[in-house]
Amino acid sequence: MRVRGTLVAGVRGLGLSLVAHGGSLALFVLTVLSMALMVLGVGILTTPVVVSWARSFAQLRRVWGYEVAGLRIPAAYRPFPARLRRGPLGQAQRCAVLLRDPATWRELLWLPVDLSAGFLLVLLPPSLVGYGVGFVLLPLLHWLTGLGGELLGLGALTTGRPGLIYALVPVGAGLLVLARYANPALLRAHFQLAAVFLTPPRAELAARVARLTETRHDAVDASAAELRRIERDLHDGAQARLVAVGMSLGAIEALIEKDPARAKELAGRARRSSAEALTELRDLVRGIHPPVLAERGLGDAVRALALRTALPVEVTAELPGRLPAPVESAAYFAVSEILTNAAKHSGAERVRVDIRYADALLRIAVTDDGRGGAVLHSGAADDAGGGAPGSGLRGVERRLGTFDGVLAVSSPVGGPTLVTMEIPCA
């Protein structure tokens, strides 16, 4: 098992050395060049793309760090604003956010370190194994080919020196013994070096932990409230109707011979009660997880939701396929709550829902042409347009916060109202 682990570490080290050398070199050069071109304006358009590549490269190293060495390297990227312009202006806005993020500069500083010291640390494991095996087999290789040390890059060092050829055998054995114990440690040191540069300061981590703790508490409270709602709806709705159906059936059984007309009337009432109970159960199931969402995905589920909304709703969805089920569910009910608010309070005539996926983010924008005045502030939400406090935006914000999502509201008095949501999908 130890021999296998040594060889696996050597192979992994070889792969990581190629990645560290080629990837870090290319990304560092591209990033520096792109930032230099910002003087000419071209870099404003290219820097967000290059920095996103660098982030993906760093994220890949974090994943490998956990899979190979069991080392967790946290990330704390600042979220983009909920409202990003489109076109060149949006790219410039994205560029400004990235350049103000300390994580961007940590990764830029890490790239040359990964290219030098990180490359050396992962190059040693395959070198120890390769030269160890080569030195041990050097006499055999020399006897078969007559080339001796030339095959191992020693040049003419062993030419005419058969004693040196055999002297390198114990050296090779020593390298293999060293590789047996050192290779896993060298790989772990490589990822620890990455962690030194990629790990955010404690203050950033503390802020992120505080937010995650708050959103998890909100998720638990929301889950408990949802269970109480389901219990209440079942008790007051379908359960009461089913009890009535049972009582009607008992009365029918007693009257079916004595008073067939009365029994027929009760049978019709029981049938109507059972149909109403079935409708209520379907509505309850739709409120927990709509079947169309499970079967057709978020885009079609929102379109079906739009057909049931009192206002005309136009839906545009550009999605690469199915998203994670929790994300789809959170997005669906968030849109449902916002459409309900618009129908009740906004006085709008039309609503537009735009759903897009890009850069591992689900972005949803809901726009209505109503009177405006919706406000989201300091943990409270008010819909000034309808004069009704507690418009549900705070609940939407809590729902999105469970996924580190963000909610932004732009609603000047007189309208229009734009509600933008972003949910990370990675």
N, C-alpha and C positions, 0 to 999 in steps of 0.2 A: 504493500500500500504506500509506503514511504517512497519507493522508487517511482511508482506511478505519479504520485503527487509532485515529485521533483520534475519529471518529464512534462507534466501538465503545466507546471509553473514556467518551465522553459518555453513551451509553445505559447502560452499566454504572454510571456514577456516579449517574445518575438513579435507577436501581433501588436501589442501595445507600443513597442518601439517604432514600428512603422506608422502607427496612428499618431504617436506623440511627435515624431519628426515631421512627417508630411503634413498632418492636419494643423499642428500648432504653427509651423512655419508659414503655411499658406494663409491661415486666418490672421496671424499677426501682421504679415505684410499687407494683406487686403484692408485690414482695419486701419492701420496707420496711413496707408495711401488714401483711403476713403476720407478719413478725417482731414488730411492735408488738402484734399480737393474741395473741402467745404468753403475755402476762400473763393473758389470760382463758382460756387453754387451747386456744382455737380455732386459734391459729397453729401449735401443735405438729402438728396434722393437715394444715394447708395449706402450711406451709413446705417440706416435702420435695417436694411437687408443683410449687410455684413455682420452687424451686431447680433441679429437674430440667429445667424449661422453660428457665431461664437457661443451664444447661449445654448443652442442645441448641442454643440460640441462639449460644453461644460456639463450639461445635464447628462449626456451620455457617460461622461467620466464619473459622475455621481452614481449612476446606476451600476456601472462596473465596479466602483469602489465598494458598494454594498454586496454585490454578487460574488466578487472575487475575494475581498478582504473583510467583509462584514462591517465595513466602516460607513457610517452615515455622514454625509456631507450636506448640511442644510443649505437651502437656497432661499433668498428673501428678495425677490424682484418687486419693484414698485409697480402697482397696476397702472394701466393706461387710463386716461380720463374716459368717462362714460360717453362723452360726445367728442368724436374725432371727425374732423372735416374729411372730405374726399378729395382725391387728386393731389397735386403738389403741395397744397396748404396742409392737408392731412399728413403727408409724409414729413413735412417740416415740423409739425407738431409732435409727431412720433419721435423724430430725431431729437428734439429738445428734451422730451421725457427720458429717452435712453441716456443722453449725455448727462442729465442731472442725477441719474441713478448710480449710487456708489458701486452697485454690483457690476456695472459695465466696466468701471475702471479696475476693479479687483480682477476681473477676468482678463482684461488687457494686460495687466501686470503679470498674471499667471502664465500667459501664453509663452513668453520667452523663457521663463523658468522651466516650464514643461518641455520646451524644445531642447534645453541644455541638461540641467540636473535630472529632470524627470525622464528624459530620454536615456541618460546613462544608467539610471537605476533599473529600468526595464530591459536594457540591453545586456546587463550582466548575467541574468539567469540563463538565457539561451547560449551566451558565450561560455559560461562555465560548463554547461552540459556538452556543447559542441566541441570545445577544445579538450574537455576531459575524455570524451569518447575517442576523439581523433588522436590524442597522445597515446592512449592505451592501445589503439589499433595501428599506431604508426609503423611498427616493424612489419606487420602483415601488409599494410598498404605499400611500403617500400619494396617488399619482396614481390608483390604482384605487379606493381607499376614501374618500379625503379625511380620514381620521382621523389620519394621521401617527404621532406618537409614542404616541398613546393605545393602539395595539395592543401596544406593547412596555412598557407600564406607565410611560411618561414623563409621562403626564397632559397638561397644557396647555403643557408646556415648549416644544414645537415649533410651537405654534399661532401663526401669523403670522410664523414665522421660517423661511422656506424655506432660507435659508443654513445654518441649523443642521442641517436635515435632510440636506443634502449634505455638511456637515462631519463628520457621524457616519459616513459611508461609510468613510473611511480608518481611523477608530477601530474599526469592525467588522472591517476587514481585519487590523488589528493584533491584535485579540482572537482571530481565527482562527489567525493565525501563532503567537500565544502558546499557544493550545489545542493546536496541533500538537506542541509540545515539552513542554508542562506537564501535559497530561491524564494520560499514563501515570505521571508522577512523582507527581502528586497522589493517584492511586489507590494507588500503592505506599506513599506516606506515611500514608495512612489505615490500611493493614494494619500498617505498622511501629508506628504509635501503639497499635493493638490489641495488638501483640506485647509492647510495653513493660509492659502491665498483665497480660496473660494468661500470659506465660512464667513458669514457676516458677523459684525460686532455683536456683543451681547445685548446692546440696547435695541438693535433691530429685531433680534430674535425674541427679546422680551415683549416688544410691542406686538409681534406676530402671534406669540403664544397667548397674549391677553385677548387679542381679537378672536383667535380660534376658540378660546375658552368661552368667551361671551356667545359666539355663534353656536357652540355646542349646547350651552345652556338653553338658548333660544329654541334649538331643534328639539331638545327634550321636552320643554314646555309646550311647544307646538304639537308634538306627538301626543302628549297627554290630553291636551285640549281637543285634538282630533278624535281620540278614542272616546272622550266624554260626549262629543257631538254625535258620533255614530251610535253610542248606547242610547242617547236621548232620542235620536231619530227612530231607532228601532222600537223603543218602548212606546213612544207617542204615536208612531205611524203604523208601520206594517204589523207590529205585534198586536196592537189594539184591533186592527181590522181582521186579523186572523182569528182572534178570540171571538169577534162578532160573527165571523163565518162559522166557527164551531158551534156557537149558541144557536145560530139559525138552522144549522144542520140537525141539531138536537130537536128543535121545535118542529122541523119538517118531518122527522122520524115519528114524532107523536101525532102529527096532524094528517099524515099522508092518506090514512084510511078514513078518518073522521071528517076532515074538511079539505078535500083535494085542492079546491080553489085557493084557500089560504096557504096551503103547502106550496103550491106553484108560485104564489106571490113571494113567499119567503125564499124559495129557490132562486128566483131572479135577483132578489136583493143579495143573497149570498154570492151569486156569480159576480155581480157588480163590485161587491166588497173585495172578492178575491182578485179581480182585475185591477182595482185600485191599489191593493197591497203589492201586487206584482210590479205595477208602475213605480210605486214608491221604492221598492227594493232595487229596481233598475236605476232609478235616480241616485239612490244611495251608493250603489256600486260605481256609477259614473263619477260621483263625487270623490270616491276613494282612488280609483284608477280607471279612467275611461277605456272601454274596450278598443275604441278606434285608435287610441294612443298606443296600446300594446300591439295592435295588428298593423297599423299603417305608419306609425311614426309621428314626430312632432308636427311636421308641415301639414299633413292631412288632418290631424287632430285639431289644430288651430283653425283650419278652414271649416271643419264641422262645427267648431265652437262659434265661428263668425256667423254661420247660418242661423244659430239659435239666439243671436244677440239682437236686441231691439233696434239697433242702429245698423245702417249699411256699413259693412266692414270689408275692406279690400286687403287681401293677404298676399304677400310676396315672400316666398321661402326659397333660399338657395343653400341646400345642405348636401354634404358629400355622401350621406347615407344615414344609417341609424346612429344616434348618439347614445351614451350610457343612459340606462333606464332612469336612474335617479335624476340626472340632469334634465331629461325630457319631461319627467313628472313635475319638477320644480318650475321649469319654464312654462309648461302648460297652465298650471294653476296660477302662476304670476300673471300671465296674459289674461286669464279668465277674470282675475280680480280687477285688473286695470280696465278691461272692457266693461265690467259691471259698474265700476265707478263712473266711467264715461257715460254709460246709459242713464245712470241715476242722477248725476250731479252736473255734468258738463254743459248740457244744452246743445251738444254738437249735432250736426247733421250727417257727418261722415267720419269714419275712423280708418286709418291705414296702419297695418301691422307689417313690419319688414323684419324678416328673420334671415340671418346670415351666419356662416361659420368661416372663420379665418384665424390663422395663427393659434390654433388650439383654444379659441375663444368662441362661444356662442353669443352673438350680439342680436338683441331684439329692440326695435324702436317702435313705439306705439304713438301715433300722432292723431289728434282730433282737432276739429275746427270750432270747438266750443268757446265758452266765455273765459276760460283760463282761471288763474288764481289758485291752482293746486300748489301746496307747499309741503316740502319735506324738510324738517329741521329738528336738530337736537333731540332726536329720538321720538319726535312726535310728528304726526302727519295730519294736515288739515286740508280740506277741500274748500277753499274760500269761495270758489265758483258756485258751489251748491249750498254754501252756508252750513255744511255739515262737518263737524270735526270727526277725526278718525276715519278717513276715507279708505283706509286699507293699505295705503302706501307703506306704512311702517311694517305691516305684516308681510308685504312683499319683500321689503328690505331684509327682514329677519329670515325669510325663506331663502333668499339668495345668499345671505351671509353664511349659511351652513356650508356653502360650496366656495367660500371666498369670493362670491360674486358682488357686484356693485350695482347700485341703482341711482340714477340721476334724473332730476325733474326740472324741466324748463317750461314755466307756465305763467307768462306775463298776463296781467289783467287785460281782458279783451281777447286773449288767445293768440295763436293756437297753443295747445299743450303738447309737449314732447316728453315722453317717458322712455328712457334708455336703460337697458339692462345688459350686463355682461356676466357670463358664467364661464369660468375656466373648465375645460373638458379634459385636460391632460391628467 
